[in-house]
Amino acid sequence: MSNPANAVRLTTSQWWPYLIFGIGILAGSTGPIFLRLAQAEFVPSPIMTAFRLTIAALTFTPLVLRRYQAELRRLRKRDFVIALAAGGIFSIHFTFVFESYKFTSILIAGVLIGSIPLWTALIERFILHVHLGRTIWIGLGVALAGGAMISLSGIMASTDLGSGILIGGSLALTGAVLGAIYLVTGRTLRNHISFVPYVWLIFTSAAVISLLTVVVGGYSLSGYSPEGYFWVLMSTIFPQIIAHGSFNYVLAYLPATLISLSGQLTNVIGAAAAFFIFAELPGPLQIIGSAVIIVGVVMVIFGQSKE
């Protein structure tokens, strides 16, 4: 006899998860736009990182305290050390990501940050000794060619523009590498803890590290314009809470490979929005290089799904 709950789930999965996935894509694509608007109000990247992570951690706190206290008590000291390390890396990752948008276009920064699957694959191969299939290696090569095109565009550009592309690209790539390290580090903890307390531990650890960075760096949490605080809040609600929440929800209904492609879709939509809002149009070689990187990342994602 069939389970009525499964029947409801199958019916719902026909369209509802795709709608939520689409909402997540749109919400995620607003992130770079809101960051640029906050930067226009002179809000420093460490401040944006601290506010975003603190708000995200506080959002999950009531639910964790109400439902997951017993699970948290069962964790070992080693688990909390891993959470603190992963959270610290996550916090630094955010700061590099935010800084990259100050120096280069939303398209280039987004595409390079979206190369996290490439660096995750390389870490798994050379540190964890995981076998990588031919599709993944080809994808890595394709993405490397795209990165070379973007670097070449920076070298060929005028001094100021070229240095901006190279600095912003370097920051974005560093953020991507840190994002990959965070994912690999956090995976050891995620294997034996539920999703909600895991996210809460990561966000809380990252928030603590980011606030310490603000204090040590001599930044002030106050004194910015109301518009600056508003855009930071929007960048927390839409790309961080709504987008990430949507993607994690539909994992129960849609293929993981499709969810993995969400980062590439948000990059394209975000770049299109930047064109209309900021009149931001990257050069031909930058657009081609970004497209080549996206193709490489997609190949790696599909290659990983076959492993």
C-alpha positions as CSV (number, residue, x, y, z in Angstrom):
1,M,0.0,0.0,0.0
2,S,1.4,3.4,-1.0
3,N,2.3,6.0,1.6
4,P,0.0,9.1,1.4
5,A,2.8,11.3,2.6
6,N,4.9,10.1,-0.4
7,A,2.0,10.8,-2.7
8,V,1.7,14.3,-1.5
9,R,5.5,14.8,-1.8
10,L,5.5,13.5,-5.4
11,T,2.6,15.8,-6.3
12,T,4.3,18.8,-4.7
13,S,7.6,18.1,-6.4
14,Q,6.0,18.6,-9.8
15,W,6.2,22.4,-9.6
16,W,6.6,23.7,-6.1
17,P,10.3,23.0,-5.6
18,Y,11.1,24.5,-8.9
19,L,9.3,27.7,-7.9
20,I,11.2,27.8,-4.6
21,F,14.4,27.1,-6.5
22,G,13.7,30.0,-8.9
23,I,13.0,32.3,-5.9
24,G,16.4,31.3,-4.5
25,I,18.1,32.0,-7.8
26,L,16.6,35.5,-7.9
27,A,17.3,36.2,-4.2
28,G,20.9,35.0,-4.6
29,S,21.5,37.2,-7.6
30,T,20.8,40.3,-5.6
31,G,23.8,39.8,-3.3
32,P,26.4,41.6,-5.4
33,I,24.0,44.5,-6.1
34,F,23.2,45.1,-2.4
35,L,26.9,44.8,-1.6
36,R,27.8,47.4,-4.2
37,L,25.1,49.8,-2.8
38,A,26.4,49.3,0.8
39,Q,30.0,50.0,-0.4
40,A,28.7,53.2,-2.0
41,E,27.7,54.2,1.5
42,F,31.3,53.5,2.7
43,V,30.5,50.4,4.8
44,P,33.8,48.4,5.1
45,S,33.9,44.8,4.2
46,P,34.7,43.5,7.7
47,I,31.6,45.4,9.0
48,M,29.4,43.9,6.3
49,T,30.8,40.4,7.2
50,A,30.2,40.9,10.9
51,F,26.6,42.2,10.4
52,R,25.6,39.5,7.9
53,L,27.0,36.6,10.0
54,T,25.6,37.9,13.3
55,I,22.1,38.4,11.9
56,A,22.2,35.0,10.3
57,A,23.3,33.4,13.5
58,L,20.7,35.2,15.6
59,T,18.0,34.1,13.0
60,F,18.7,30.4,13.7
61,T,19.2,30.7,17.5
62,P,15.6,30.5,18.7
63,L,15.0,27.3,16.6
64,V,18.2,25.7,17.8
65,L,17.6,26.4,21.4
66,R,14.0,25.1,21.1
67,R,14.7,21.9,19.2
68,Y,18.4,21.0,19.1
69,Q,19.8,21.5,22.6
70,A,20.1,17.8,23.2
71,E,22.0,17.2,19.9
72,L,24.4,20.0,20.7
73,R,25.1,18.5,24.2
74,R,26.2,15.3,22.5
75,L,28.9,16.9,20.5
76,R,32.5,16.4,21.4
77,K,35.0,19.1,22.1
78,R,36.7,18.2,18.8
79,D,33.4,19.1,17.0
80,F,33.4,22.5,18.5
81,V,37.0,23.1,17.5
82,I,36.2,22.1,13.9
83,A,33.1,24.4,13.9
84,L,35.3,27.3,15.1
85,A,37.9,26.6,12.5
86,A,35.3,26.3,9.7
87,G,33.5,29.4,10.9
88,G,36.7,31.4,11.0
89,I,37.6,30.3,7.4
90,F,34.0,31.1,6.4
91,S,34.3,34.6,7.9
92,I,37.6,35.4,6.1
93,H,36.1,34.0,2.9
94,F,33.2,36.5,3.1
95,T,35.6,39.4,3.7
96,F,37.7,38.6,0.6
97,V,34.5,38.1,-1.5
98,F,33.2,41.5,-0.5
99,E,36.5,43.2,-1.1
100,S,36.7,41.7,-4.6
101,Y,33.6,43.6,-5.7
102,K,35.3,46.9,-4.9
103,F,37.9,46.3,-7.6
104,T,36.4,44.5,-10.5
105,S,33.1,43.9,-12.2
106,I,30.2,41.9,-10.7
107,L,30.6,39.4,-13.5
108,I,34.3,38.6,-13.0
109,A,34.1,38.6,-9.2
110,G,31.0,36.4,-9.3
111,V,32.4,33.9,-11.8
112,L,35.7,33.6,-10.0
113,I,34.0,33.2,-6.6
114,G,31.7,30.6,-8.2
115,S,34.8,28.5,-9.0
116,I,34.6,26.9,-5.5
117,P,33.8,23.5,-7.0
118,L,37.1,23.6,-8.9
119,W,39.1,24.2,-5.8
120,T,37.1,21.7,-3.8
121,A,38.0,19.1,-6.4
122,L,41.7,19.9,-6.3
123,I,41.8,19.8,-2.5
124,E,40.0,16.4,-2.5
125,R,42.5,15.1,-5.1
126,F,45.8,16.3,-3.7
127,I,45.1,16.4,0.0
128,L,42.4,13.8,0.5
129,H,43.6,11.6,-2.4
130,V,40.1,11.3,-4.0
131,H,40.0,10.0,-7.5
132,L,38.9,12.5,-10.1
133,G,37.3,11.5,-13.4
134,R,38.3,12.7,-16.8
135,T,35.3,15.1,-17.1
136,I,36.5,16.9,-13.9
137,W,40.0,17.2,-15.2
138,I,38.8,18.6,-18.5
139,G,36.6,21.0,-16.7
140,L,39.5,22.2,-14.6
141,G,41.5,22.8,-17.7
142,V,38.7,24.7,-19.4
143,A,38.2,26.9,-16.3
144,L,42.0,27.6,-16.2
145,A,41.8,28.8,-19.8
146,G,39.0,31.1,-18.9
147,G,40.9,32.5,-16.0
148,A,43.9,33.1,-18.3
149,M,41.6,35.1,-20.6
150,I,40.5,37.3,-17.7
151,S,44.1,37.8,-16.6
152,L,45.1,38.7,-20.1
153,S,42.3,41.3,-20.3
154,G,43.7,42.9,-17.1
155,I,47.2,43.0,-18.6
156,M,46.0,44.5,-21.8
157,A,43.8,47.1,-20.1
158,S,44.9,50.6,-19.0
159,T,47.0,50.8,-15.8
160,D,44.1,51.6,-13.4
161,L,41.5,49.4,-15.0
162,G,44.0,46.5,-15.4
163,S,45.2,46.7,-11.8
164,G,41.6,46.7,-10.6
165,I,40.8,43.5,-12.6
166,L,43.9,41.7,-11.3
167,I,43.4,42.8,-7.7
168,G,39.7,42.1,-7.7
169,G,40.3,38.8,-9.5
170,S,43.0,37.8,-7.0
171,L,40.7,38.6,-4.0
172,A,37.8,36.6,-5.6
173,L,40.0,33.6,-6.3
174,T,41.3,33.7,-2.7
175,G,37.7,33.9,-1.5
176,A,36.9,30.9,-3.6
177,V,39.8,28.8,-2.3
178,L,38.8,29.7,1.3
179,G,35.2,28.7,0.5
180,A,36.5,25.3,-0.7
181,I,38.6,24.9,2.4
182,Y,35.6,25.7,4.5
183,L,33.4,23.2,2.7
184,V,36.0,20.4,3.1
185,T,36.6,21.3,6.7
186,G,32.9,21.5,7.6
187,R,32.1,18.3,5.9
188,T,33.7,16.3,8.7
189,L,31.3,17.9,11.1
190,R,28.3,17.8,8.9
191,N,28.5,14.0,8.6
192,H,27.2,13.5,12.2
193,I,25.1,16.6,12.9
194,S,21.7,17.8,11.6
195,F,21.6,20.6,9.1
196,V,20.1,23.4,11.4
197,P,22.5,23.0,14.3
198,Y,25.4,22.7,11.8
199,V,24.5,25.9,10.1
200,W,24.0,27.6,13.5
201,L,27.4,26.5,14.7
202,I,29.1,27.7,11.6
203,F,27.3,31.1,11.5
204,T,27.9,31.6,15.2
205,S,31.6,30.8,15.0
206,A,32.0,32.9,12.0
207,A,30.1,35.8,13.6
208,V,32.4,35.6,16.7
209,I,35.5,35.6,14.5
210,S,34.2,38.5,12.4
211,L,33.4,40.6,15.4
212,L,36.9,40.0,16.8
213,T,38.3,41.1,13.5
214,V,36.3,44.3,13.7
215,V,37.6,45.0,17.2
216,V,41.2,44.2,16.4
217,G,41.1,46.1,13.1
218,G,39.7,49.2,14.9
219,Y,36.5,49.4,12.8
220,S,33.4,51.0,14.2
221,L,30.0,49.2,14.1
222,S,28.2,52.6,14.2
223,G,28.4,55.9,12.3
224,Y,27.3,54.7,8.9
225,S,24.4,56.1,6.9
226,P,20.9,54.5,7.3
227,E,21.1,53.5,3.7
228,G,24.3,51.6,4.4
229,Y,22.7,49.6,7.2
230,F,19.7,49.0,5.0
231,W,21.7,47.5,2.1
232,V,23.7,45.3,4.5
233,L,20.4,44.1,5.9
234,M,19.0,43.4,2.4
235,S,22.2,41.5,1.5
236,T,21.6,39.3,4.6
237,I,17.9,38.6,4.1
238,F,17.9,37.9,0.4
239,P,21.1,36.1,-0.7
240,Q,22.0,34.6,2.7
241,I,18.7,33.6,4.4
242,I,16.2,33.3,1.5
243,A,18.6,32.0,-1.2
244,H,20.5,29.5,1.0
245,G,17.3,28.4,2.8
246,S,15.6,27.8,-0.6
247,F,18.4,25.8,-2.0
248,N,18.7,23.6,1.1
249,Y,15.0,23.0,1.2
250,V,14.7,21.8,-2.4
251,L,17.6,19.4,-2.0
252,A,14.9,17.0,-0.8
253,Y,13.1,17.2,-4.1
254,L,15.5,18.2,-6.9
255,P,18.8,16.7,-8.1
256,A,21.9,17.9,-6.1
257,T,23.6,18.7,-9.5
258,L,20.9,21.2,-10.4
259,I,21.3,22.9,-7.0
260,S,25.0,23.1,-7.5
261,L,24.5,24.9,-10.8
262,S,22.6,27.7,-8.9
263,G,25.8,29.6,-8.3
264,Q,26.4,29.9,-12.0
265,L,22.8,31.0,-12.7
266,T,23.0,33.7,-10.0
267,N,26.2,35.0,-11.5
268,V,24.6,35.5,-15.0
269,I,21.5,37.2,-13.5
270,G,23.6,39.3,-11.2
271,A,25.8,40.5,-14.1
272,A,22.7,41.3,-16.2
273,A,21.3,43.3,-13.2
274,A,24.6,45.2,-12.8
275,F,24.4,46.2,-16.5
276,F,21.0,47.8,-16.0
277,I,21.6,49.3,-12.5
278,F,25.3,50.4,-12.7
279,A,25.8,50.4,-16.5
280,E,28.5,47.9,-15.9
281,L,29.7,46.2,-19.1
282,P,32.9,44.1,-19.0
283,G,35.1,43.9,-22.0
284,P,34.7,41.2,-24.7
285,L,37.7,39.1,-23.5
286,Q,36.3,39.3,-19.9
287,I,32.9,38.1,-21.0
288,I,34.3,35.3,-23.0
289,G,36.7,34.3,-20.2
290,S,33.9,34.3,-17.7
291,A,31.7,32.2,-20.0
292,V,34.6,29.7,-20.4
293,I,35.0,29.5,-16.6
294,I,31.3,28.8,-16.2
295,V,31.5,26.0,-18.7
296,G,34.5,24.5,-16.8
297,V,32.7,24.7,-13.5
298,V,29.6,23.1,-14.9
299,M,31.7,20.3,-16.3
300,V,33.3,19.7,-12.9
301,I,29.9,19.7,-11.2
302,F,28.5,17.1,-13.6
303,G,31.8,15.1,-13.3
304,Q,31.4,15.1,-9.5
305,S,27.8,13.9,-9.8
306,K,29.0,10.8,-11.7
307,E,31.7,9.9,-9.1
